[in-house]
Amino acid sequence: MSLPPWFSLRRAKTADGGWIGMQAGRDRVLVACAKTGPDGKVRISQQQCFAGAERLSALLQWQKQSAPKGSRTNLLLEPSEYQILQIDAPAVEEAERKSAVRWQMKDLIDFPPDEAALDCMSVPGEVSANAPQRLLSVVARKSVITSWMGHWHAAKLSLSSIDIGEMALRNLAVLASGEQAVAFLHIGWDTTHLIIVWRESLCTFRQLSVGGEQLLILDEMDRAQLFERFALEIQRTTDAFGRQFSAATLTRVWLSSVVDAPGVAIALSGQVDLHVEPFVLGDWVTFEDPPSEGDVEQRLDYTLAIGAALRVEAVE
């Protein structure tokens, strides 16, 4: 999501320093820095966690003193701060699209449309009189956006873009598969995200309120039931995608997990019709400072922050 025209901040002069991805959470902010190396592979130079009541002050101080020079910042909103609406594109000129979408979604949000900040993403597929262009519209309250941007403005820092977790995962899926149609399941510590990407565009998304924490504490029987739930969600979602996007060939599910991605991929492989392949971040990016055991002990998951920092690889 680019910065809305109604609130503009100074952008960084160059992209020489790459991108900083920031994932905002209820009680902490996770940060990752990414830059494409001479070999063309993405390098992750720093991973930081800022927690507690003073987390934003500490984050901004770090950005002033220690962040890579010339880097741009991409902030992920908290899931509770936005909605993604699937709607038909209004039959208007491109310049009028957002205004028309704002009116169209007035009965789908619980606050006045005039108070909404929004951005629209086209969903790929054939367009006809019987099948209009589909849009994913990301909607947040303007007050939420201005609040986040105000922190950087007050610190005299540059906030280049505001984004969402689903698009961060989309960046990882595109890194691995390009324009191919693929499903990407990420099991975080508390929640699980399932997206489907085609032609480098986000097409479908789901979120489950279970995650790696349960995988660690459940016994064998309950783990098997959780895997069945994941498999059922994957199969239902991919089947629906196949009906809606008949031109796409979906053959693979990338499985990212904070707990034993290879083992979870094996457990799911026999339960869905698609090939399930573990997505291990180290296979796709180079870590200058590899993840530590302490990250696991503290239940830190930098996957979304790294995906946000891959915005430099994305089509904007």
C-alpha positions in Angstrom: 0.0 0.0 0.0 1.6 3.3 -1.1 1.4 6.3 1.1 -2.0 8.0 0.6 -1.9 11.5 -1.1 -3.7 13.1 1.9 -0.6 12.7 4.1 2.9 12.9 2.6 6.2 12.3 4.2 9.7 12.9 2.9 10.9 9.7 1.0 14.4 8.5 1.2 16.5 9.9 -1.6 17.8 6.5 -2.9 17.2 2.8 -2.5 20.9 2.0 -2.1 20.4 0.8 1.4 17.6 -1.6 0.5 14.4 -1.9 2.5 13.6 -2.2 6.2 10.5 -4.4 6.9 8.7 -3.7 10.1 5.9 -5.9 11.5 3.8 -4.2 14.1 2.4 -6.4 16.9 0.3 -5.8 20.0 3.4 -5.6 22.3 6.4 -5.6 20.0 7.7 -4.6 16.6 9.9 -7.0 14.6 12.4 -5.5 12.1 14.4 -7.0 9.2 16.7 -5.3 6.7 17.1 -6.6 3.2 19.3 -5.7 0.2 20.1 -7.5 -3.0 23.7 -8.5 -3.1 26.1 -8.5 -6.1 25.1 -12.2 -6.8 21.5 -11.2 -7.2 20.4 -13.0 -4.0 18.7 -11.1 -1.2 20.8 -10.5 1.9 19.2 -10.1 5.3 21.6 -7.9 7.3 19.8 -7.3 10.6 16.9 -8.7 12.6 15.7 -6.7 15.6 12.9 -7.0 18.2 11.6 -3.9 20.0 9.3 -4.8 22.9 7.6 -3.1 25.8 6.0 0.2 26.4 8.9 2.2 24.9 9.2 0.0 21.8 8.4 2.7 19.3 10.8 5.2 20.8 13.5 2.5 20.8 12.7 1.5 17.2 12.9 5.1 15.9 16.2 5.6 17.8 17.6 2.5 16.3 16.5 3.6 12.8 18.3 6.9 13.3 21.5 5.4 14.6 21.9 1.9 13.3 19.7 1.3 10.3 21.4 0.9 6.8 21.9 4.3 5.3 19.6 5.1 2.3 17.1 2.4 3.2 13.4 2.7 2.7 10.9 1.6 5.3 7.8 -0.6 4.8 5.6 -1.0 7.8 3.1 -3.8 8.2 -0.2 -2.9 9.9 -1.5 -5.1 12.7 -4.2 -7.5 11.5 -6.8 -5.7 13.7 -6.1 -2.4 11.9 -7.3 -3.3 8.4 -9.8 -5.3 6.3 -9.4 -6.9 2.9 -12.6 -6.7 0.9 -13.2 -8.8 -2.3 -15.3 -6.7 -4.7 -16.1 -6.3 -8.4 -14.2 -3.4 -10.0 -16.6 -0.5 -10.6 -17.1 0.4 -14.3 -15.3 3.7 -14.1 -12.1 5.3 -15.4 -8.9 4.3 -13.5 -8.6 7.8 -12.0 -12.0 7.5 -10.4 -11.7 3.9 -9.2 -10.9 4.6 -5.5 -13.8 7.1 -5.2 -16.1 4.5 -6.7 -14.8 1.7 -4.4 -15.2 4.0 -1.4 -18.9 4.4 -2.2 -19.2 0.7 -3.0 -17.8 -0.6 0.3 -19.9 1.7 2.5 -22.1 -1.2 3.8 -19.0 -3.5 4.3 -17.2 -1.5 6.9 -18.2 -0.4 10.4 -17.1 3.3 10.0 -18.0 6.1 7.6 -16.4 5.7 4.1 -15.0 9.3 4.4 -12.8 8.1 7.3 -11.3 5.2 5.3 -7.8 5.0 3.8 -7.9 2.4 1.0 -5.8 0.9 -1.7 -6.9 -1.5 -4.5 -5.2 -4.5 -6.0 -6.4 -6.1 -9.3 -6.9 -9.8 -9.2 -5.7 -11.5 -12.4 -8.1 -13.4 -14.7 -10.3 -13.1 -17.7 -12.6 -10.1 -17.8 -15.9 -10.1 -19.6 -19.4 -8.7 -19.3 -20.4 -11.7 -17.2 -17.1 -11.8 -15.2 -16.0 -8.3 -14.3 -12.5 -7.5 -13.0 -12.2 -8.5 -9.3 -10.4 -6.3 -6.8 -8.9 -6.8 -3.4 -9.4 -3.5 -1.5 -7.4 -3.0 1.6 -9.2 -0.6 4.0 -8.1 1.0 7.3 -9.2 4.0 9.3 -7.4 7.2 8.3 -6.7 7.8 12.0 -4.8 4.5 12.2 -2.6 5.4 9.2 -2.0 9.0 10.3 -1.1 7.8 13.8 1.6 5.4 12.5 3.0 7.9 10.0 3.0 10.6 12.7 5.6 8.7 14.7 8.1 8.9 11.8 7.2 12.4 11.0 7.8 13.6 14.5 11.2 11.7 14.5 12.1 13.4 11.2 12.4 10.0 9.6 11.1 8.6 6.3 8.3 6.1 6.1 8.1 5.0 2.5 5.1 2.6 2.5 2.5 1.0 4.6 1.6 -2.6 3.8 -0.2 -5.8 5.1 1.0 -9.2 6.2 -0.7 -11.0 3.3 1.4 -8.9 0.8 4.6 -9.7 2.8 3.9 -13.4 2.3 3.1 -12.7 -1.3 6.6 -11.3 -1.7 8.1 -14.6 -0.4 5.9 -16.7 -2.7 7.0 -14.6 -5.7 10.6 -14.9 -4.7 10.3 -18.7 -4.8 7.9 -19.2 -7.8 7.7 -16.0 -9.9 4.5 -15.8 -11.9 3.4 -19.4 -11.2 0.2 -20.1 -9.3 1.2 -21.3 -5.9 -0.3 -21.6 -2.4 1.7 -20.4 0.5 0.9 -21.6 4.1 2.8 -19.9 6.9 2.4 -21.3 10.4 3.5 -18.6 12.8 3.6 -18.9 16.6 0.0 -17.7 17.2 -1.7 -17.7 13.8 -1.5 -19.4 10.4 -1.9 -17.6 7.1 -2.8 -19.2 3.8 -2.6 -17.2 0.6 -2.7 -18.1 -3.1 -0.6 -16.0 -5.6 -0.8 -16.0 -9.4 1.0 -13.8 -11.9 2.7 -12.2 -8.9 -0.7 -11.0 -7.5 -2.4 -11.9 -4.3 -5.6 -13.8 -5.2 -6.9 -15.5 -2.1 -6.2 -15.3 1.6 -7.2 -17.1 4.8 -6.2 -16.8 8.5 -6.5 -19.4 11.2 -6.2 -18.7 15.0 -3.8 -21.6 15.6 -0.1 -21.8 15.1 3.3 -23.3 16.0 2.6 -22.9 19.8 0.0 -25.6 19.5 2.3 -27.9 17.5 4.8 -27.8 20.4 2.3 -28.6 23.2 -0.2 -31.0 21.6 0.2 -34.8 21.8 0.5 -36.9 18.7 -3.3 -37.4 18.3 -4.1 -33.7 18.6 -1.3 -32.8 16.3 -2.7 -35.1 13.7 -6.1 -33.4 14.1 -4.5 -30.0 13.6 -2.8 -31.3 10.5 -6.2 -32.5 9.2 -7.6 -29.0 9.8 -4.7 -27.4 7.9 -5.2 -29.9 5.0 -8.9 -29.3 4.9 -8.4 -25.5 4.7 -5.8 -25.9 2.0 -8.0 -28.3 0.0 -11.1 -26.1 0.3 -9.2 -22.9 -0.6 -7.3 -24.4 -3.5 -10.5 -26.0 -4.9 -12.3 -22.7 -4.8 -9.4 -21.0 -6.5 -9.4 -23.6 -9.2 -13.1 -22.9 -9.9 -12.6 -19.1 -9.9 -9.3 -19.1 -11.8 -9.7 -21.7 -14.5 -6.8 -20.4 -16.5 -4.3 -20.9 -13.6 -2.5 -24.2 -13.0 -2.0 -24.7 -9.3 0.4 -27.5 -8.4 2.3 -26.6 -5.3 1.9 -25.5 -1.7 4.9 -23.9 -0.1 4.9 -24.7 3.6 6.6 -22.2 6.0 6.5 -23.0 9.7 8.2 -21.8 12.8 8.2 -25.4 13.9 9.7 -28.2 11.7 8.7 -27.0 8.3 10.0 -30.2 6.6 8.1 -32.5 9.0 4.9 -30.5 8.7 5.2 -30.6 4.9 5.5 -34.4 5.0 2.5 -34.7 7.3 0.3 -32.6 5.0 1.6 -34.2 1.7 -0.6 -37.3 2.0 -3.8 -35.2 2.8 -4.0 -32.8 -0.1 -3.9 -33.2 -3.9 -1.1 -30.8 -4.4 2.7 -31.2 -3.9 3.6 -29.7 -0.5 7.1 -28.4 -0.3 8.9 -26.9 2.8 9.8 -23.2 2.4 12.9 -22.6 4.4 13.9 -19.0 4.4 17.6 -19.8 4.3 17.2 -21.5 0.9 16.1 -18.2 -0.6 17.9 -15.4 1.2 21.3 -15.1 2.7 21.4 -14.3 6.4 24.4 -12.3 7.5 23.4 -13.0 11.1 21.6 -16.4 11.1 18.5 -16.9 13.3 19.5 -18.0 16.8 18.0 -20.5 19.3 17.1 -17.5 21.4 14.6 -16.4 18.7 12.8 -19.7 19.1 12.9 -19.5 22.9 11.4 -16.0 22.8 8.8 -17.1 20.1 10.1 -14.6 17.6 9.1 -15.0 14.0 10.7 -12.6 11.5 9.1 -14.2 8.4 6.6 -11.4 7.8 9.2 -8.6 8.6 11.5 -10.2 6.0 8.7 -10.4 3.5 8.0 -6.8 4.1 11.7 -6.0 3.5 11.4 -7.8 0.1 9.2 -5.0 -1.2 12.2 -4.0 -3.3 11.7 -7.2 -5.2 7.9 -6.7 -5.7 6.0 -5.0 -8.4 4.8 -1.7 -7.0 
